[in-house]
Amino acid sequence: MATKLELIKEIYKLDANDLQEKKEALQKIKPYIDDIMDSFYEKLLEKEEFAQFIELDQIPQLKQKQIKFVAELLSKPFDEAMYKKIAKVGVVHYHIKLDPIYMSYGYHLLSELILNQSKKDPTLLPYLKLVIKYLKVSDAIMSHEYFSQKTLSESPYRANNLFMAINELHMAYIRYKSSVVDFSSDEEAQNAFMQSLESLKEYRDILADIGINLNTIKRFHTEFIHNRDEKSFLTFKNALEKPLNDLNVTAYLATGSSLALLRAMTETINEKMIVKKEDTSFQEVKENIFVMLTQNFAWAIESIVFVEKEEEEYEIFKHLMYKGKVFFLGINLKNTSNKLYIAEMIDLLCETIKITLYLRSK
């Protein structure tokens, strides 16, 4: 965070002394801010792409949020806390599927409307330029955090952090549940449980697919805290326990497959399990690959196909070559709880097969 903050400051030539100037700029644009925001939403709604994200009855609330955001941007230091606040908006935009180009257009439009105020009063120009400068900074941070979220959500390496966070949640829940006596609870255990839930927020899209809805769990937990009765506790418990146990069963299978993966990689490289002899045929190679994958991951693989041309419809797709002949391996996975982690392991085994085939062909 500190490194990114310093880079942003250097790129946009931000200075701590800007704070007083920003506050002055805020005072200068205050008389115009309501009209600016009214025009901003009027122009956005003219475009169909934005209309789907903006509900008319929400405009007064959105307008006040925008005004508050601009006021904070101009009245507070540009530090780590401010960076996080701006970044959070970028993350929210990722989760509501608002493309960064729309964010950038919004900032462009807002900047134009702000700059137009100089026509009313030319003395405003230097202050308006400072405001626009910080809007550009915000746009850059939001876009960066949007794509960071996108990369994170699509990366198989995200699964290790997810596994750790889920394990922490399970431990916190066990402790919390055991502390519930006569429907009262240990406050420390309760806080630890809530913190572990919070740590899973960035994975909520994946968790929702396997039945762990964080908002639902929080809502049922709040109802239990308010009511402290058996019915509300069971509702809360059922929303969490079964999907959590399903996830951990998958994690157990994945751990077993991790050990099998190491063995399979060793056998592939050292014991020539794919190319068992020099005259191994092309068909035999494909059959050996199929056996290698299904022996270790049949529980997680939906389908394995070999095709002659490049396609994009498979979750794992590998370009392979054996004795000068190019072919492609496509794999689709079952909807397992820890799918990203499984994909990472299978992908690693496929890479080992790919390299081994290449070396055996030389």
C-alpha distance (Angstrom), angle and dihedral (degrees) to the residues before:
residue distance angle dihedral
M1 . . .
A2 3.82 . .
T3 3.82 91.5 .
K4 3.81 93.4 50.2
L5 3.79 90.4 46.7
E6 3.80 92.4 53.2
L7 3.81 92.2 46.3
I8 3.80 91.3 52.4
K9 3.81 89.7 50.0
E10 3.79 90.7 51.1
I11 3.81 95.8 45.3
Y12 3.80 94.1 50.1
K13 3.80 96.3 32.2
L14 3.79 93.3 -122.1
D15 3.76 115.8 -178.2
A16 3.80 130.9 -165.6
N17 3.79 86.5 -129.8
D18 3.81 88.0 64.5
L19 3.80 89.7 79.1
Q20 3.79 95.9 79.7
E21 3.81 90.7 43.8
K22 3.82 90.0 49.1
K23 3.78 91.0 52.6
E24 3.80 90.0 50.9
A25 3.81 89.6 49.1
L26 3.80 89.9 51.6
Q27 3.78 91.1 54.5
K28 3.81 90.4 48.4
I29 3.81 95.2 53.6
K30 3.84 97.3 39.4
P31 3.84 94.0 91.7
Y32 3.82 89.6 55.0
I33 3.80 102.4 37.4
D34 3.84 97.5 92.9
D35 3.81 92.5 52.0
I36 3.81 90.7 45.0
M37 3.81 92.1 53.6
D38 3.81 92.7 45.3
S39 3.81 90.1 53.7
F40 3.81 90.4 43.5
Y41 3.82 94.1 59.2
E42 3.80 93.4 39.2
K43 3.81 90.4 56.8
L44 3.80 93.8 43.0
L45 3.80 91.4 53.4
E46 3.79 89.7 54.3
K47 3.80 87.1 71.0
E48 3.78 117.7 72.6
E49 3.83 92.5 -146.6
F50 3.81 90.8 64.2
A51 3.78 98.3 37.3
Q52 3.83 90.8 70.8
F53 3.82 90.0 60.4
I54 3.81 97.7 43.4
E55 3.79 122.7 70.2
L56 3.79 113.0 -159.2
D57 3.80 94.8 -133.6
Q58 3.81 89.2 53.2
I59 3.81 95.7 55.8
P60 3.85 97.0 91.8
Q61 3.80 89.8 52.0
L62 3.82 93.1 44.4
K63 3.80 89.9 48.3
Q64 3.81 92.1 53.7
K65 3.82 90.6 47.6
Q66 3.80 90.8 52.1
I67 3.81 91.8 48.7
K68 3.81 90.4 48.6
F69 3.81 91.3 48.9
V70 3.81 92.9 51.0
A71 3.82 90.3 46.3
E72 3.83 91.8 52.5
L73 3.79 91.6 44.9
L74 3.80 90.3 55.5
S75 3.80 100.9 36.4
K76 3.81 101.8 45.5
P77 3.82 133.1 62.9
F78 3.78 117.1 -93.5
D79 3.80 95.7 -116.4
E80 3.80 138.5 131.2
A81 3.80 92.2 -72.0
M82 3.81 91.0 53.9
Y83 3.82 91.6 46.0
K84 3.83 90.1 53.5
K85 3.80 91.9 48.1
I86 3.82 91.5 52.4
A87 3.81 92.2 42.4
K88 3.79 90.8 53.4
V89 3.81 90.1 60.6
G90 3.83 89.3 53.9
V91 3.82 90.1 51.3
V92 3.82 91.0 49.7
H93 3.80 89.8 51.2
Y94 3.81 89.1 52.7
H95 3.79 91.8 53.3
I96 3.81 93.6 48.7
K97 3.84 87.8 48.3
L98 3.80 95.8 -119.4
D99 3.79 105.8 158.8
P100 3.86 115.7 -126.7
I101 3.80 90.7 -120.5
Y102 3.81 87.5 66.0
M103 3.80 90.6 50.0
S104 3.80 90.2 50.6
Y105 3.80 91.5 47.6
G106 3.80 89.7 51.4
Y107 3.80 91.0 53.2
H108 3.81 90.7 45.4
L109 3.79 91.3 52.1
L110 3.79 93.3 45.5
S111 3.82 90.6 49.1
E112 3.81 91.0 51.4
L113 3.79 92.3 50.6
I114 3.81 91.2 48.5
L115 3.79 92.6 47.9
N116 3.82 90.6 50.2
Q117 3.83 88.5 67.0
S118 3.81 88.3 74.1
K119 3.81 87.4 71.7
K120 3.79 87.7 65.0
D121 3.79 93.1 45.2
P122 3.85 119.1 10.0
T123 3.83 90.8 -165.0
L124 3.83 87.8 70.1
L125 3.82 93.2 66.0
P126 3.86 100.4 94.7
Y127 3.82 90.7 46.7
L128 3.80 92.5 47.8
K129 3.79 91.2 50.2
L130 3.80 89.6 54.7
V131 3.81 91.0 51.3
I132 3.82 91.0 49.9
K133 3.79 90.7 48.6
Y134 3.81 90.8 59.0
L135 3.80 91.3 44.8
K136 3.81 87.9 56.6
V137 3.80 88.9 50.8
S138 3.80 89.8 52.6
D139 3.80 91.7 48.5
A140 3.81 91.0 52.1
I141 3.82 93.3 49.3
M142 3.81 93.8 46.5
S143 3.79 92.7 48.9
H144 3.80 91.2 48.3
E145 3.79 92.9 49.7
Y146 3.81 91.5 44.7
F147 3.81 91.5 57.0
S148 3.81 91.2 41.5
Q149 3.81 87.8 57.9
K150 3.80 91.2 46.6
T151 3.81 92.0 50.1
L152 3.79 91.1 45.3
S153 3.79 93.6 49.7
E154 3.80 92.6 49.7
S155 3.79 97.8 43.0
P156 3.82 119.8 99.0
Y157 3.81 88.3 -149.0
R158 3.79 87.9 69.1
A159 3.81 86.8 75.4
N160 3.80 96.0 74.4
N161 3.81 92.1 58.2
L162 3.80 89.3 44.2
F163 3.81 90.4 52.7
M164 3.82 91.3 51.4
A165 3.81 92.5 47.4
I166 3.82 92.5 48.3
N167 3.80 90.9 49.3
E168 3.81 89.7 51.1
L169 3.81 89.8 50.4
H170 3.80 91.4 50.4
M171 3.81 92.3 50.4
A172 3.81 92.1 46.3
Y173 3.80 91.2 48.7
I174 3.83 92.9 49.9
R175 3.79 89.8 51.6
Y176 3.80 92.9 44.4
K177 3.81 94.2 47.4
S178 3.80 92.4 49.0
S179 3.81 89.4 51.5
V180 3.81 92.2 57.7
V181 3.81 104.8 101.9
D182 3.80 119.6 164.6
F183 3.83 85.4 -7.5
S184 3.77 93.8 -64.2
S185 3.78 121.5 113.0
D186 3.77 146.5 -152.4
E187 3.82 105.5 -100.1
E188 3.81 92.6 -147.1
A189 3.82 91.4 52.7
Q190 3.80 90.1 46.6
N191 3.81 92.2 51.7
A192 3.81 91.7 47.9
F193 3.81 89.4 52.2
M194 3.81 92.6 50.0
Q195 3.81 91.5 47.7
S196 3.81 91.1 52.0
L197 3.81 89.2 51.4
E198 3.80 89.9 51.5
S199 3.82 91.1 51.9
L200 3.82 88.6 61.5
K201 3.82 96.1 57.0
E202 3.80 94.6 102.6
Y203 3.83 89.9 55.7
R204 3.79 96.4 48.9
D205 3.83 93.6 113.3
I206 3.81 92.1 57.0
L207 3.80 93.8 41.0
A208 3.80 92.0 50.7
D209 3.81 89.2 58.8
I210 3.81 90.7 61.3
G211 3.79 96.6 43.0
I212 3.80 101.6 -94.0
N213 3.80 102.9 125.1
L214 3.79 106.3 -178.5
N215 3.81 95.2 -162.8
T216 3.82 91.9 51.0
I217 3.80 91.6 48.5
K218 3.81 91.3 49.9
R219 3.80 91.1 48.4
F220 3.82 93.6 50.0
H221 3.79 90.0 45.4
T222 3.82 91.1 52.6
E223 3.80 89.7 50.4
F224 3.80 89.8 51.7
I225 3.82 91.7 49.7
H226 3.81 89.9 52.3
N227 3.82 97.2 43.3
R228 3.82 104.7 29.7
D229 3.81 92.8 -161.8
E230 3.81 134.7 129.4
K231 3.81 95.7 -108.8
S232 3.80 94.9 54.6
F233 3.80 91.5 44.1
L234 3.83 92.3 52.5
T235 3.81 91.0 48.9
F236 3.80 90.0 52.2
K237 3.82 92.3 43.9
N238 3.83 94.6 49.7
A239 3.81 92.2 49.8
L240 3.79 90.2 58.4
E241 3.80 113.2 24.4
K242 3.81 104.5 60.5
P243 3.83 98.0 45.6
L244 3.81 89.0 41.7
N245 3.81 91.3 52.5
D246 3.81 90.9 45.7
L247 3.78 88.9 53.6
N248 3.78 93.1 49.8
V249 3.81 92.1 49.1
T250 3.80 87.2 55.8
A251 3.80 89.7 48.3
Y252 3.82 88.9 52.3
L253 3.81 91.1 52.0
A254 3.80 88.9 46.7
T255 3.81 90.9 53.3
G256 3.80 90.2 52.4
S257 3.77 89.4 48.3
S258 3.80 90.0 50.6
L259 3.78 89.8 61.4
A260 3.79 90.3 44.5
L261 3.79 88.7 49.4
L262 3.81 92.7 57.6
R263 3.79 90.2 48.7
A264 3.82 92.0 47.2
M265 3.81 92.2 49.5
T266 3.80 90.9 50.0
E267 3.80 91.6 48.7
T268 3.79 91.9 46.2
I269 3.78 93.7 53.1
N270 3.81 103.2 33.3
E271 3.79 105.8 26.2
K272 3.80 98.8 39.3
M273 3.81 94.5 -124.8
I274 3.82 93.0 164.4
V275 3.80 98.8 39.6
K276 3.80 102.8 29.7
K277 3.80 97.1 172.2
E278 3.78 138.3 10.3
D279 3.79 94.5 -101.1
T280 3.82 95.0 48.3
S281 3.79 105.1 146.9
F282 3.78 125.7 -126.1
Q283 3.82 90.1 -112.2
E284 3.81 91.6 50.5
V285 3.80 90.3 52.1
K286 3.81 90.8 55.6
E287 3.80 91.5 46.8
N288 3.82 91.0 50.0
I289 3.81 91.2 50.2
F290 3.81 89.8 50.4
V291 3.82 91.5 50.4
M292 3.82 92.6 46.1
L293 3.80 92.6 52.4
T294 3.80 97.7 42.4
Q295 3.80 94.7 45.1
N296 3.79 88.9 59.9
F297 3.80 105.7 28.0
A298 3.82 109.5 21.1
W299 3.81 88.8 123.1
A300 3.82 91.6 59.2
I301 3.84 104.0 33.8
E302 3.79 120.9 88.7
S303 3.81 97.4 -176.3
I304 3.83 142.9 -7.4
V305 3.81 120.5 -158.8
F306 3.79 136.6 173.5
V307 3.80 115.6 -146.7
E308 3.79 134.9 179.9
K309 3.81 98.7 -136.8
E310 3.79 136.7 42.8
E311 3.80 115.7 -86.3
E312 3.82 133.3 172.9
E313 3.79 104.8 -153.1
Y314 3.82 96.5 92.2
E315 3.79 126.5 89.1
I316 3.81 91.0 -137.5
F317 3.80 117.4 29.0
K318 3.80 124.3 176.4
H319 3.79 133.7 -171.4
L320 3.83 107.6 -140.8
M321 3.79 134.1 -178.7
Y322 3.81 130.9 -165.2
K323 3.81 122.7 178.6
G324 3.79 91.8 -19.1
K325 3.82 94.7 -50.0
V326 3.80 115.3 119.1
F327 3.80 120.9 -148.5
F328 3.79 137.3 157.9
L329 3.78 133.5 -124.4
G330 3.81 118.7 -151.0
I331 3.81 124.4 -170.3
N332 3.79 130.8 -175.7
L333 3.79 120.5 -167.3
K334 3.78 133.4 -141.9
N335 3.79 117.6 -112.1
T336 3.79 94.5 -95.7
S337 3.78 121.2 168.7
N338 3.79 96.1 -113.1
K339 3.78 96.5 35.7
L340 3.80 98.5 151.2
Y341 3.79 91.9 54.9
I342 3.81 91.5 48.7
A343 3.80 90.9 48.4
E344 3.79 89.8 53.5
M345 3.82 92.4 53.7
I346 3.81 95.1 46.0
D347 3.78 90.5 46.1
L348 3.81 89.8 53.2
L349 3.81 91.9 51.2
C350 3.82 90.4 48.6
E351 3.80 90.4 51.6
T352 3.81 89.3 52.7
I353 3.81 89.9 50.8
K354 3.80 90.5 48.1
I355 3.82 94.3 51.6
T356 3.81 92.3 43.6
L357 3.82 92.2 52.2
Y358 3.78 90.2 50.2
L359 3.80 92.9 50.4
R360 3.83 93.0 45.1
S361 3.80 89.8 51.7
K362 3.79 94.6 56.6
